[in-house]
Amino acid sequence: MSSPDSVLPVWNQDRFVELLERLVAVGSDLQNAPDRGLVPREELAAEVVLDWLGPHLERGVIRAERLAGPGFERRPSLVLTLQGSGPGTVGFVGAHFDVVPADAEAEGWTHDPFSLHRTSDDVLYGRGVSDALGNLAVAVELLRLLAERGEPPRRTVAVVLIANEESVRVPGVGLDYVVEAGALAPLRQGPIYWLDSTDFGPTVGTGGVARWDLRVTGVTGHSGMAHNCVNALELAMAATRALGEWFVEAFPPHPEERRYGFPSPSTLKPTLIDVPNRKFTMIPGRARVTGDVRLTPFYEMRPALAALEQFVADLDRRLESGDPPAGFPRTRVADGRRGTVAIDVADGFLEGMACDLDSPGLAALQRAISSVRGERDSGRYSMTASLPLVRELQRDGFDVQITGFGIGACMHAPDEHGRLQDFMDGLAVLWHVVEHLE
């Protein structure tokens, strides 16, 4: 059986950089923010990949399936399969074509976000380098190298490159549609490695996330006559604080979080506030606070959100009955008008996932990272950031493990970048997994 190091002599750094350069170059049309009029055309990146693998597709060594629902032909996912010589599969899923928006001027980029910039010390700058075009290029190069070797791997290797990871779900687009089409079903015979994390890992736990909007009304008026007013801004701050205190008691740190290496417990926090008011001498009559819930996978998101809505409904009933919590500002004026609080929870949410710590797939990943990078990067860790669909795949019977090779600190940030050596090592890790998975 081949050594994992046997890939290194045929590793061509410049060729990898060329592939990533071509992907980043179409990144302006891969930006995914429909609320800003940015709907990606993932077909552009898919065509780069298909052209890159062209000779192996023509020979039938690699099989490609392009998947998108009717009306979404410009937004495909790709399933790329290299048949093995024996039973079993190994899947690399989750690297995605779309990217978050980048505004070079407004965000202060020092390099054009849609033109790959390679420094003298092999740092690669560009939107999507760490999330997740770099991981995508590693997976594509892995398939190319396996195809060029001239002998099939023991297990069938499948790479699934997905559309629409960076925005809300759209029926007919992305991994949902790939699953619906049955294209992942053959991968039940082995582990799936989700390639949309960073810093090697392995990432063994993720958080769930949901958005909430706290809507507060008050009684507006002149700030010099505060006795006639209910200050919606003050009431919003008090209600938000009460909500946070309730959450800490309802969802305290879970004992499993330590075992999985979560650096943070579940959190509820405000992140945006909107108070439509144009005069500093006017007491605001409306306020809106928006925030998120980050829930470790040992709590269920749906019951947590139901409890959140119940808490705010109970709080509003206390305001109606004239029994606000201690420390609240004025909530009612002399003529009977009062402040109100209500909360909306967004329809869509992501669930967190705890990987199977006894999985042979996890053991293989840890061995591969240790072999290539040493012990420093083989330690397991978790995060309360969220990944789409991984929990659903696990619930559907797939053994899902998570890793990735970009730099977590610069994801979604100006001057996004990754290190070429990390991607080289990432290729060696995936090669080791393919060759040595038991």
N, C-alpha and C positions, 0 to 999 in steps of 0.2 A: 504494500500500500504506500502511496506517495507521502513524503514528508510535507508538512505545511510550508517548510522553507523552499520546497521545490518550485513554488510559484514566483519567488522573488527574482530569479534571473530573467524571466520573461515579462516581468512587470515593467511597463513603459510609462514613466511619469508624464512625459510630454503628451502621450496619446490620451491619458486620463484627463489631463488639463484641457486638451482640445475638446473632449466630450463635454466636460463641465462648462467650458467656454461657450459652446454652442447652445447648451441649455439655458445658461444665464442670459444669453443674447436675446432670447425670445421672452424673457421674464416680464417685460412690460405688458405683454399680452397674456400673462399668466396670473396677474394680480387679481385677487379674489375679495371683493368688497361690494356686493350688489347694491348696498345702500348708498354707495358713492358712485354708482354707475359702472363699476368695474366687474365685468363677468368674464372669467378666463376662457381662453380657447386652448384647452389642454391638447388638442390635436397637434399643435405646433411642436410641443415637446415630444409627443408620441411619435411624430414623424422623424424627429432627430434620432430617437432610440431605434426605430425600425430601420432607418438608413444605416445606422452604426452597426447593426447586427445583420445587415442585408445578405452577405454571402452565406451565412449559416442558416438564415431563413430560407433562402433559395434552395439549399441542399437538403432542407428538411431536418437538420440536426436540432434546430430550435423551432418550436411551434409557437405562433403568435395568435392570440385571440383578442380582438378589439371589441370592447363592450360598452355600449351606451344605449339608452332607451330612445324610442322614436322621438324625433325632434331635437335630440341632444347629440347628434352625430359629431359635432365639433368639440364635444366634451368627453372623450373616451377614457376608459381605464384599459390597461393592457395586462393580459395574462401571458407570460412567456414561460414555456416549459421545455426542459431538456430531459429526455427520457433516460432513466437509469437502467443498469443491467440487472437489477434485482428488485425485491419488494421494498416497500417503504418510500416515504417522501420526506422532503424538507422544504419548507416554504419560507420565502422572504417577502413580507407583505408590509404595506403601509407607507413606503416612500412615495411621495406624491408630487404631481406635476405643478400644482398651483402654489402661489406664494402670497404672502401678505403684501399690502401696498408699500411702496417706497417713494418718498418725495425728497429728492436730493437736496433741494434748496431749503425747504421748510425744516427738514430734520437734521441738516448740517452734515450730510455725507461728505467725506473727503475724496471719494471715488465715485464714478458713475455706477449706480446700483445695478444697471443692466448691461454692464460690460465687465467681464471678469478681469480683475487686476491681480497679478502675481508679483509679489515682492521678491527681493533678492534672497531672503531667507525662507521662501516658499510658504508664505501666508497668502491665502486666496480670498480676495474680497469680492462680494457681490450678493445681491438679494437672492436668497434661497440656498446659499452655499452650505449653511448649517441646518436649514429647515426648508426642504429636505432634498434639494437637488444633489448635494454631495453624496448623501446616502443612496440616492437613486442611481447616480453614476457608478458608485461602488458595486451595486447589485448587477447593473448591466455589464460592467467589466468582468465580474465574476462569471456570468454566463458566457461571455465571449471567450475567456480563458479556458473554461471547461470544454467549450465546443472545439477550440483549437488544439486541445490536448490529444485528440484522436481516439480516446477511449472514454466510454461513458462512465459517469459516477455510479457508485453502487445504488444509491437511492435516486429517484426522480427528483429533480430540482425545479421548483417553480418560483418565479419572481412576479409579484403582482404589484403593478404601479398604478396608483389610484388618482382619480380626479376629485376635486371638490372636498379637500380635507380642511381647508382654512375657513369655511363658512358653514352656514346652516344647511341641513340636509335638503336635497332636492330629489324628488322621486325620478328615477331614470338616470341618475348621475352618481358616480363614485362607488365606494365599496358596497353600499346597500344594494346597488343594482348587480354588482358582481356576485354577491351572495344569492340574491334572488334568482339569478340566471343559473345557479348551481355550479359556477366555475371553481368555487373553493372546496366543494365536496371531496374531490380526490385527495386533498391535503389532510384528511383526517388520519392518514396512516403515518403521521410523524408530526414533529413540532412545527409550529409557525413562529418565526422570528419577526416581530414588528419592528421595522427599521425607521422609526421616527422619534427616537430619543437622541441623546447626546452623551458625550463624555464616557463612552464605552459602557459603563455600568457594571454588571447587568442591572437594569431597572426592574425591580420585582414588585413594585406597587405604584399605583397612580391614584389621583383623587377624582372625585366627581365634582361637577360644577353646575350651578344654576344661577340665573340672574333674577334679582328681585327689584321691584320699584315701589317705594313707599310714597304714597300720595297724601299730602297733608293740606288741609284747608284751615284758615283762620278767619279773623275779622279784621279787615284792613282799616286804616285811618291814620290820622296825623300822629307822629311820634311824640308830640307834646301833650297828647291826650291819650296816653297809653291805657288808661282805665276803661276806655271805650273799645279796646282792641284785644284780639287774640293774635299774638305774633306767630305766624305760621313757621317762620324760620326757627324760632326758639322751640316751638313744639316739635318740629322735625328733629332737631338735635336731641331733645329729651327722649323722644320715641326711639330714635336710632340707638341711643345709649341703652335704653331699657331692652331693646331687642337683642343687642350684643350680650348683655348680662344674662338674659334668659338663655341664649344659645350656649354659652359656656357651661351653664348648669345642665342643660338638656343633652349636650353632646360633648362630654368631657374627654380628655385623652383616653384612648382605648389601649388596653394592655398589649394588643397585637402590634400596635404601631412601633414599639421598641424593637420587636423581633424583626420587623420588616425594614427598619431603618428610616422611618419617616422623620424628617427634621422638624416638621410642624404638625400639630394636631389639626382637627377640623376647625375651620374658621368661618365666621360671618362678619363681613365688614362693608362699610360704605366706601364707594370709590368715585361717585359723581354726585353733584348737587346742583339743582337748577331752581333759582328763586327769581321769577319774573318781577322785577321792581326797578324803577328808573330814578327814584328820588331817595336820598338817604334820610329824609325827614318823613318818609312814609313807611308805616309798618306793613310788611308784606302779608298778603292774604292767602298766598299759595306757595307751596314748596314741594319739591320732588327730590327724593334721595334714591339713588340707584347704587346697587352693590352686588356682591356675589356671595354664594355659599360654596365653600370648598370642603368636601366631605371625604374623609378617608374611607376605604372600601369596606370597613367593618360596620358601617352604618348604612342603612338603605335610604336612598335619596327621596323616593316618593313619600314615604311616611314622614320624613324630616320636613319636606316642604308643606305637607298638610298641617303639621304641628306649627310651623311658622305662620301659616295663614290663620290658624286658630288663635295663636297668641295675639296677633294684631287685632283680630275681631274682638277678643276679650278686652284688650286695651281700649278699643273704641267704646265698648259698652261701659267701661269704667268712667270714661269721659262723659258719656251720656247720663250716667247716674250721679255725676258730681263727685266721684271718688277717684281722682287721678292719683297715680303713685306719688310717693313722697319725692320732693325735689322737682316736680313738674312746674312749668310756668303757668300763668293764668290760662284757663281753658274755656272760660265762659264769661260773657259780659252781662250787664244788668238786665238787658232786654231779653235774655235767654239764649241768644245766639252762642254757639260753641265751636270749638275746633274739632276737627275730625281726622282720623287716621285710617288708612286702608292700604292694603298691599296687593300688588299683582306679581305673580310668579310666572316667568316666561314659560311657554308651552314646552319648548325643547330643553332638555338637560342632558349632560353626559354623566355616566356612572364611573366610579373608580373601580379598579381591579387589583386584586392580590394574586400574583402568579403562584403556581404550584411550586413550592420550595423543594419538593421531592421529585420533580420532573427530571427524567434523563435529558430532556432538552436544555434545561437550566444547567445541569452538570456539564454538558458538552460545551455550552457557551462559556462557562467559567473556566474550563480547562483551556479552551481556545484563547481567551483573553490573557490568561496567565502565561500561556506558552509564547504569545506574541509580545505582550506588553509587560509581563511580570506581575507580581502580586499587587502592585500599587493600584492597578485599574481593574482587578478582578473581583473586588469586593462589591457586594450587593448594596443597592440603595433604593430608596423610594422618593416620591415627590407628590405634592398635592396639585401639581399641574395635571391637566387632563388630556387623554387621548380618546379619539372617537372610536366607537365600535368594538374596542378590545374586550370589554365586559360581555357584550352580546356574543362575540365569537367564543369566549370561554364558556358561557352559559350554554352554547350550542354544541359543546363537546370538544372544541379544539384546545390543544395544549399551546397556549400563547405565552411566549417569552419576548422580552423587549430589550433592544439595544440601539445604538447609533453612534456616529463617529464625529459629529460636528462639535461645536462649542456652545454649551447651554446658555452661557452668560450673554451671548450676542444674538440669540434668536429674537426675531421681530424687532431688532434694534437697528439704528443707523450704523453704517460701516459693518454690516454682518460679514463674518469671515470664518474661515476654518484653516486648519493646518494640513498641508499636503501629506506630511508624514502620518498624520492621524488617519487619513483616508487610505494610505498605503497599508497601514497596520489593520485597518478595518477590512480590507480585502483579504489579508492573510488570516484574520479571525474567521471570516465566513468560509474561506477555503478549508481551514482546519475543521470547522463544524461539518462541512459536507464530507470530508474525508474520514472523519473519526467518530461521527455520531453512532452510538451503539444501537 
